[in-house]
């Protein structure tokens, strides 16, 4: 992963199962697995993984 700017990883979620069948949505965890970066100054990036 290449971040768009310098930042600090503030959250990693990597334990949500893939949607089965493909194309369905997990209503309890709609964002899914993600890395959250804090770039400072109120700027945050969410990267699905």
N, C-alpha and C positions, 0 to 999 in steps of 0.2 A: 504494500500500500504506500502510495506517495501522497503526503498531506498537501493541501493547497497552500498552506502557510505554516510557519513554526507554531507549535502549540504543545499542550500537555494532554496526554490521554487521561480522561477523568472517569470513563466507564467502558467496560467491555462486557457484552452479553454474547455468550457463545454456547448456550445450552438449550436453545429452543429448537425442537425438532423441525425438519423440513416439512412443508405442507404436503400432505398426501390426500387425494391425488394432486398433482401439480396444477396450479391455477386456483386452488381453494385458499381462503383466507383464515388465518388464526385470529378470531375475534378477541381473544384474551391478550394476545401479544402481537398486534398488527404491524409494529415496526420490525419485529423479528430480531435476528442476531445483528448486532451493531457495535461499532466503535464510536465513541463520542470524544471529540477533541475540543479543548478550550483554547481559543486563540488569544484570549485576553480582550479587554475593552468591550465585553458583552458579545463577542463573536464566538459562535459554537458551530461545529460541523458534525453531522451524523453520517457515518459511512456504513452501509449495509455490508455484511460479510456472509 
